[in-house]
Amino acid sequence: MNEDVAVKNKRLVRNLAIVAIAMFGFGYALVPLYDVLCEWKWIERDRPDAIKAIPETAYEIDKEREVNVEFMTTLNESTPMIFGAEMTQLKVHPGEYHTVNFYAENKTAAPMVARAIPSFSPALTSTYFEKVECFCFSEQTFAPHERKVMPMRFVLNPALPHEYKTITLSYTFFDNTQTAIKK
Amino acid sequence: MSAVTAEHDHDDHHHDDHSHGPEKGWLRWVVTTNHKDIGTLYLLFALAMFFVGGTMAMIIRAELFEPGMQFVDPQFFNSMTTMHALVMVFGAVMPAFVGLANWMVPMMIGAPDMALPRMNNMSFWLLVAGVLLLASTLFMEGGAPAGGWTLYPPLVLQTGKALPFAIFSVHLLGVSSIMGAINIVATILNMRAPSMSLMKMPMFVWTWLITGFLLIAIMPVFAGAVTMLLTDKFFHTSFFDAAGGGDPVLYQHIFWFFGHPEVYVMILPTFGVASTIIPVFARKPLFGYSSMVYATAAIAFLSFIVWAHHMFTVGMPISGELYFMYATMLIAIPTGVKVFNWTATMWKGAMTFETPMLFSIAFVVLFTLGGFTGLMMSIAPADFQYHDSYFIVAHFHYTLVPASIFMLMAAGYYWMPKWTGHMYNEKIGQLHFWLSTISVNILFFPQHFLGLAGMPRRIPDYAIQFSDWNMISSIGGFIFGASQLLFLYIVVDTIKGGTGEKVTDEVWEDAHKHGLEWTLPSPVPYHTFSTPPTVIPCDHD
């Protein structure tokens, strides 16, 4: 191998190594990019602000249409709770306000901090599912063995496209006690 | 392989220390910087891992022989499917192709060695460390990773003590692959003999050049994804943790951004080997060389923009489903060009059917079959039926076993006489071919039916209506597994002297017209092309 080739090799290896490092960074850049693509609806995801309160506005009730809203309750891994909803489904007219009660109980003898995360199916319906009041807006603190009844008040925006006949709203409770202590 | 000839080149004073034969004793294999030694190490390591991963496959097929739980518990079964995939992908197929590149690329382009011999040694030993670290997770509390080779969260985060070890092993394997890829790219771009222009390079070199770029681009992304898993688990980040505002689906996007080009990392060098072997045994130049080059580049480019076809059922707007559907279908065009060119190369050729050619023909037929099922799955609405079923298992095993594995076998038969100077036993080679080809179809063809009938993948037990085809598939699996012992026998036998027949320098009739490696003596000397060759055989117009 002559000197010339050695120099060329060195330069090429340096450039290729820079590409490799840049691609490691690109992997991380995909994280904010994902949020942007979700925002543009290139990727279907629950709207990130689906867990924010929306002020109650009066809509014209669409009596012609009935949408079936299903409620699912799940506990993440081994979260020591009891969690349920007072009903599994509800038929609603778009524009009409409803309140559904969820209940949760801390099964342990220690205080607990838990967070409920909503998820919609089909995901794009999250845009039209407006919550006025929800236990998912913030972390919930439970005293030992405390049982809570938590109302969720919502309306379906009448702009909801007609092809959506059923919306499934699933809540998963995550035990965040350890993280809360660290903070 | 260890033969030393008097090809010392004392004029080359920069490399006096390289111009001698191999070191004496076992330490030679640890410290070697010779591309042939490192190629041999890679190939033997890959062969060993092929049997390790194969044993895991045998455990899987034994458990699925009948419905109900027979031999292993479900957790261990899931570890087996996960580890089988990781070992076969990162321990067997990829290292085997890197081994072939190490052996053949310098000889094919008329270079004395790889561009960076010391880094070459290091990337091999990092690979060994990575695979050992991965294997060690089998013995840890909570067992080896059991959430599938894709390591999807949140499931993979429930792995026991093994999780950080599995992640560090992925890091090591990634660093090893990137270093190997940089080395191969540098060798191809900078070390070619002066008269070897890019468009005169053998197809195997071309496919590896493109594969090298793929690896450099994707392995760091995978390393990033698993690093995010690591920080999610141990440092309270929330990339994929819904409790903290993350999204597990994000992982799937990052993973498949790596994962789809990754499957082409395993198939492009396969194409290169096929394009090398078929012309020799058809006694014709390769048909459509430049279209082969452009098709390879096109496949590599498309591989970056189709990843979400692995996620049709995860949830995308209809426009996304359509985009990824059409983009995926596009891949069939350059791939079809390749299949057409291989067939046209054989057309009216004076063909003979030695073992490497038999494997190559089986590859063209069976890979096309695997490609067609891929085309079926690219249809987004149809994919909802195939997703996560045994149909997928049948599809990707058709593109990996009778394609990548078969062409690695073919490459072994094709070049072993050159490497060792001994002829392998053709009778046993052909027996190995027929047993493998028949059994691989008994093994994987019924899995199409199982998948279409609704059997999900990664389950240790199944509903009884799946019993018959599973039993047939398992029988095919056991025959296939046992047949591979014939290959092991042939490798050992050939190294020890084979048939005793003296092989000529060109080994295969007129092979010297097809590649520079056949102009070298058999067995090939420890150092070759210390001065670049002046006459370049050209396999194409």
Contacts between the chains, C-beta under 8 A, distances in Angstrom:
chain1	res1	chain2	res2	distance
A	1	B	14	6.9
A	1	B	15	7.2
A	1	B	112	7.0
A	1	B	113	7.8
A	1	B	115	8.0
A	1	B	191	7.6
A	2	B	14	7.6
A	5	B	115	7.9
A	5	B	190	5.5
A	5	B	191	6.7
A	8	B	190	4.8
A	9	B	115	4.7
A	9	B	116	6.6
A	9	B	186	5.2
A	9	B	190	5.4
A	12	B	115	8.0
A	12	B	185	7.3
A	12	B	186	5.0
A	12	B	189	6.2
A	12	B	190	6.3
A	13	B	115	7.7
A	13	B	116	6.7
A	13	B	182	5.7
A	13	B	186	5.7
A	16	B	182	4.6
A	16	B	185	6.2
A	16	B	186	7.3
A	16	B	216	5.7
A	17	B	182	6.7
A	19	B	216	5.6
A	19	B	217	7.0
A	20	B	178	5.1
A	20	B	182	7.5
A	20	B	216	5.2
A	20	B	219	7.4
A	20	B	220	5.1
A	21	B	220	7.0
A	22	B	220	8.0
A	23	B	216	7.2
A	23	B	217	5.4
A	23	B	218	7.3
A	23	B	219	8.0
A	23	B	220	4.0
A	23	B	221	5.7
A	24	B	220	3.8
A	24	B	221	7.3
A	24	B	223	6.1
A	24	B	224	5.2
A	25	B	224	7.9
A	26	B	220	7.6
A	26	B	221	6.4
A	26	B	224	7.9
A	27	B	220	6.4
A	27	B	221	4.0
A	27	B	222	7.7
A	27	B	223	7.4
A	27	B	224	2.8
A	27	B	225	6.0
A	27	B	254	6.0
A	27	B	257	8.0
A	28	B	224	5.6
A	28	B	228	7.7
A	30	B	221	7.7
A	30	B	250	7.5
A	30	B	253	6.8
A	30	B	254	5.3
A	30	B	257	6.9
A	31	B	228	7.8
A	31	B	239	6.3
A	31	B	250	6.6
A	34	B	247	7.4
A	34	B	250	5.0
A	34	B	253	6.3
A	41	B	317	5.6
A	42	B	317	7.0
A	42	B	319	7.8
A	42	B	320	6.1
A	43	B	249	7.9
A	43	B	253	7.5
A	43	B	316	6.3
A	43	B	317	7.6
A	43	B	320	6.7
A	44	B	315	4.4
A	44	B	316	5.2
A	44	B	317	5.3
A	44	B	320	7.3
A	45	B	247	6.5
A	45	B	249	6.9
A	45	B	315	7.5
A	48	B	245	7.8
A	76	B	154	7.8
A	76	B	243	7.0
A	77	B	154	7.8
A	77	B	158	7.0
A	115	B	243	5.5
A	117	B	242	4.6
A	117	B	243	6.3
A	119	B	242	7.7
A	121	B	315	7.8
A	122	B	315	7.4
A	123	B	315	5.2
A	124	B	317	6.9
A	172	B	242	6.8
A	174	B	242	7.0
A	174	B	243	3.4
A	176	B	243	5.9
A	179	B	236	5.9
A	179	B	243	8.0
A	179	B	244	7.7
A	182	B	236	7.0
